[in-house]
């Protein structure tokens, strides 16, 4: 928790309060001197209100998650987690009322981290299965079965070869489809990471904006995060249909 002196410093340097002080100083020096003390009083009142506002609650420590076996997936999740932690810290360090706006963004970022972990866990299931396969060998089996089928004249043998060939082709097609979904999961994780990096930069920018600009900017950032979560929900539905949980 920040010290009392740090809280006072943040309140005194609040962009909105400093804006009031600046306007009062300009008005007092250019229009009427009596406007200067009124502006100072308004500045002092704003600082006092900020000091009396409830201190933002520090975000809870996240529950440690298990380390996945995939180095690539772990790297993606680590980058996402770092950005999310920085966003939460930025929100918690902001003075009210901006802290309330940024808390909404921080909560959405946390939800994206949960989504990313769900995707990564599915990606690891696929990755482990694909590591057991040799797609080239399967393609070679298909070629040999096709050659055998073309050269046999026995009906029974031909039927067995056709069934074996169909099974190998299905296995090959499933493996190719799983490779595609694994690549899509990785691309989705990269997108989440890049989005959260941009979100962190936006929260820093919002902390220097005026009240109106901060409110509009925060709403826009929250909308983009919401859109990304909607895209992820749609992707998960496709993934659930193509690769049910617990498979392959």
C-alpha positions as CSV (number, residue, x, y, z in Angstrom):
1,X,0.0,0.0,0.0
2,X,1.4,3.5,-0.8
3,X,2.6,5.7,2.0
4,X,0.7,8.8,3.2
5,X,3.2,11.1,1.5
6,X,2.9,9.2,-1.7
7,X,-0.9,9.5,-1.6
8,X,-0.6,13.3,-1.0
9,X,1.9,13.6,-3.9
10,X,-0.4,11.8,-6.3
11,X,-3.4,13.9,-5.3
12,X,-1.4,17.1,-5.6
13,X,-0.1,16.1,-9.1
14,X,-3.5,14.8,-10.3
15,X,-3.9,16.0,-13.9
16,X,-7.4,17.4,-13.3
17,X,-6.4,19.3,-10.2
18,X,-3.3,20.7,-11.9
19,X,-5.4,21.7,-14.8
20,X,-7.6,23.7,-12.5
21,X,-4.5,25.4,-10.9
22,X,-3.1,26.2,-14.3
23,X,-6.4,27.8,-15.5
24,X,-6.7,29.8,-12.3
25,X,-3.1,31.1,-12.6
26,X,-3.6,32.2,-16.2
27,X,-6.9,33.8,-15.4
28,X,-5.6,35.6,-12.3
29,X,-2.6,37.0,-14.2
30,X,-4.4,38.0,-17.4
31,X,-8.0,38.8,-16.5
32,X,-8.5,39.6,-12.8
33,X,-6.1,39.1,-9.9
34,X,-9.0,38.1,-7.6
35,X,-9.5,34.9,-9.7
36,X,-6.2,33.6,-8.6
37,X,-7.1,32.9,-4.9
38,X,-10.4,31.4,-6.0
39,X,-8.5,29.1,-8.3
40,X,-6.1,28.1,-5.5
41,X,-9.1,27.3,-3.3
42,X,-10.6,25.2,-6.0
43,X,-7.3,23.3,-6.5
44,X,-7.0,22.8,-2.7
45,X,-10.6,21.5,-2.6
46,X,-10.0,19.0,-5.4
47,X,-6.8,17.7,-3.7
48,X,-8.7,17.3,-0.5
49,X,-11.5,15.4,-2.2
50,X,-8.9,13.1,-3.8
51,X,-7.3,12.5,-0.4
52,X,-10.7,11.6,1.1
53,X,-11.6,9.3,-1.7
54,X,-11.4,5.6,-0.9
55,X,-8.0,4.2,-1.7
56,X,-8.1,1.8,-4.6
57,X,-7.9,-1.8,-3.5
58,X,-4.8,-3.6,-4.6
59,X,-5.5,-6.5,-6.9
60,X,-5.5,-9.9,-5.3
61,X,-2.5,-12.1,-5.9
62,X,-3.3,-14.5,-8.7
63,X,-3.5,-18.2,-7.9
64,X,-0.3,-19.9,-9.2
65,X,-1.0,-21.9,-12.3
66,X,0.7,-25.1,-13.3
67,X,3.5,-24.9,-15.8
68,X,2.6,-26.4,-19.1
69,X,4.9,-28.8,-20.9
70,X,5.1,-26.7,-24.0
71,X,7.9,-24.1,-24.0
72,X,6.2,-22.1,-26.7
73,X,2.8,-22.0,-24.9
74,X,4.5,-21.1,-21.6
75,X,6.3,-18.2,-23.3
76,X,3.1,-16.9,-24.7
77,X,1.3,-17.1,-21.3
78,X,4.3,-15.5,-19.5
79,X,4.2,-12.5,-21.8
80,X,0.4,-12.2,-21.3
81,X,0.7,-12.5,-17.6
82,X,3.3,-9.7,-17.4
83,X,1.2,-7.3,-19.3
84,X,-1.9,-8.1,-17.2
85,X,0.1,-7.6,-14.0
86,X,1.4,-4.2,-15.2
87,X,-2.2,-3.2,-16.2
88,X,-3.5,-4.1,-12.7
89,X,-0.6,-2.1,-11.1
90,X,-1.3,0.9,-13.2
91,X,-5.0,0.8,-12.3
92,X,-4.3,0.4,-8.6
93,X,-1.8,3.3,-8.7
94,X,-4.2,5.8,-10.3
95,X,-6.0,8.4,-8.3
96,X,-9.8,8.3,-8.1
97,X,-12.0,8.7,-10.1
98,X,-9.7,7.4,-12.9
99,X,-8.9,4.3,-10.8
100,X,-12.5,3.2,-11.1
101,X,-12.4,3.5,-14.9
102,X,-9.1,1.6,-15.1
103,X,-10.4,-1.1,-12.8
104,X,-12.9,-2.1,-15.4
105,X,-10.1,-2.5,-17.9
106,X,-8.0,-4.4,-15.4
107,X,-10.9,-6.8,-14.8
108,X,-11.3,-7.5,-18.5
109,X,-7.6,-8.0,-18.9
110,X,-7.8,-10.6,-16.1
111,X,-10.6,-12.4,-17.9
112,X,-8.5,-12.5,-21.1
113,X,-5.7,-14.2,-19.1
114,X,-8.2,-16.9,-18.0
115,X,-9.3,-17.3,-21.6
116,X,-5.7,-17.5,-22.7
117,X,-5.0,-20.3,-20.2
118,X,-8.0,-22.3,-21.4
119,X,-6.8,-22.0,-25.0
120,X,-3.2,-22.9,-24.0
121,X,-4.4,-26.0,-22.2
122,X,-6.3,-27.2,-25.2
123,X,-3.3,-26.4,-27.4
124,X,-1.0,-28.5,-25.2
125,X,-3.4,-31.5,-25.5
126,X,-3.2,-31.2,-29.3
127,X,0.6,-30.6,-29.2
128,X,1.2,-33.8,-27.1
129,X,-0.9,-35.8,-29.5
130,X,0.9,-34.5,-32.6
131,X,4.2,-35.2,-31.0
132,X,3.3,-38.9,-31.1
133,X,2.6,-38.8,-34.8
134,X,4.8,-39.0,-37.9
135,X,2.6,-37.5,-40.6
136,X,5.1,-38.4,-43.3
137,X,5.0,-42.0,-42.2
138,X,1.2,-42.0,-42.4
139,X,1.4,-40.5,-45.9
140,X,3.8,-43.3,-46.8
141,X,1.4,-45.9,-45.5
142,X,-1.4,-44.4,-47.6
143,X,0.8,-44.6,-50.7
144,X,1.7,-48.2,-50.1
145,X,-1.9,-49.2,-49.4
146,X,-3.0,-47.5,-52.6
147,X,-0.3,-49.4,-54.5
148,X,-1.3,-52.7,-52.9
149,X,-5.0,-52.1,-53.7
150,X,-4.2,-51.3,-57.3
151,X,-2.2,-54.6,-57.7
152,X,-4.6,-57.1,-56.0
153,X,-7.2,-59.1,-57.7
154,X,-8.7,-60.8,-54.6
155,X,-12.0,-59.2,-53.6
156,X,-11.6,-60.0,-49.9
157,X,-8.1,-58.6,-49.8
158,X,-9.1,-55.6,-51.7
159,X,-12.0,-54.9,-49.3
160,X,-9.6,-55.1,-46.3
161,X,-7.1,-52.8,-48.0
162,X,-9.8,-50.3,-48.7
163,X,-10.9,-50.2,-45.1
164,X,-7.3,-49.9,-43.9
165,X,-6.7,-47.1,-46.5
166,X,-9.8,-45.2,-45.3
167,X,-8.6,-45.4,-41.7
168,X,-5.1,-44.1,-42.6
169,X,-6.6,-41.3,-44.7
170,X,-8.9,-40.3,-41.8
171,X,-6.0,-40.3,-39.4
172,X,-3.9,-38.2,-41.7
173,X,-6.8,-35.7,-42.3
174,X,-7.4,-35.4,-38.5
175,X,-3.7,-34.8,-37.9
176,X,-3.6,-32.0,-40.5
177,X,-6.7,-30.4,-39.0
178,X,-5.2,-30.5,-35.5
179,X,-2.1,-28.8,-36.8
180,X,-4.3,-26.1,-38.2
181,X,-6.1,-25.6,-34.8
182,X,-2.8,-25.6,-33.0
183,X,-1.5,-22.8,-35.2
184,X,-4.8,-20.9,-34.7
185,X,-4.4,-21.2,-30.9
186,X,-0.9,-19.8,-31.1
187,X,-2.0,-16.9,-33.3
188,X,-4.9,-16.2,-30.8
189,X,-2.4,-16.1,-27.9
190,X,-0.2,-13.8,-29.8
191,X,-3.1,-11.5,-30.4
192,X,-4.1,-11.5,-26.8
193,X,-0.5,-10.6,-25.8
194,X,-0.2,-7.8,-28.3
195,X,-3.6,-6.4,-27.3
196,X,-2.7,-6.4,-23.6
197,X,0.6,-4.6,-24.4
198,X,-1.4,-1.9,-26.2
199,X,-3.8,-1.8,-23.3
200,X,-1.0,-1.1,-20.9
201,X,0.2,1.8,-23.0
202,X,-3.4,3.1,-23.1
203,X,-3.7,3.0,-19.4
204,X,-0.5,5.1,-19.0
205,X,-1.8,7.6,-21.6
206,X,-5.2,7.8,-19.8
207,X,-3.5,8.7,-16.6
208,X,-2.3,12.0,-18.2
209,X,-5.5,12.9,-19.9
210,X,-8.3,15.2,-18.7
211,X,-11.4,13.8,-17.1
212,X,-13.5,13.8,-20.3
213,X,-10.7,12.4,-22.4
214,X,-9.9,9.7,-19.8
215,X,-13.5,8.6,-19.7
216,X,-13.9,8.4,-23.5
217,X,-10.5,6.7,-23.8
218,X,-11.3,4.1,-21.1
219,X,-14.6,3.3,-22.7
220,X,-12.9,2.7,-26.1
221,X,-10.2,0.4,-24.5
222,X,-12.9,-1.6,-22.7
223,X,-14.9,-2.0,-25.9
224,X,-11.9,-3.4,-27.7
225,X,-11.2,-5.9,-25.0
226,X,-14.8,-6.9,-25.0
227,X,-14.7,-7.4,-28.8
228,X,-11.6,-9.6,-28.4
229,X,-13.3,-11.7,-25.8
230,X,-16.3,-12.1,-28.1
231,X,-14.0,-13.3,-30.9
232,X,-12.4,-15.8,-28.6
233,X,-15.8,-17.1,-27.5
234,X,-16.6,-17.7,-31.2
235,X,-13.3,-19.5,-31.7
236,X,-13.8,-21.7,-28.7
237,X,-17.1,-22.8,-30.0
238,X,-15.5,-23.9,-33.2
239,X,-12.7,-25.6,-31.3
240,X,-15.2,-27.4,-29.1
241,X,-17.0,-28.7,-32.1
242,X,-13.9,-29.8,-34.0
243,X,-11.8,-30.9,-31.0
244,X,-14.1,-31.9,-28.0
245,X,-12.5,-31.5,-24.5
246,X,-10.5,-34.6,-23.5
247,X,-9.5,-35.5,-27.1
248,X,-7.8,-36.5,-29.1
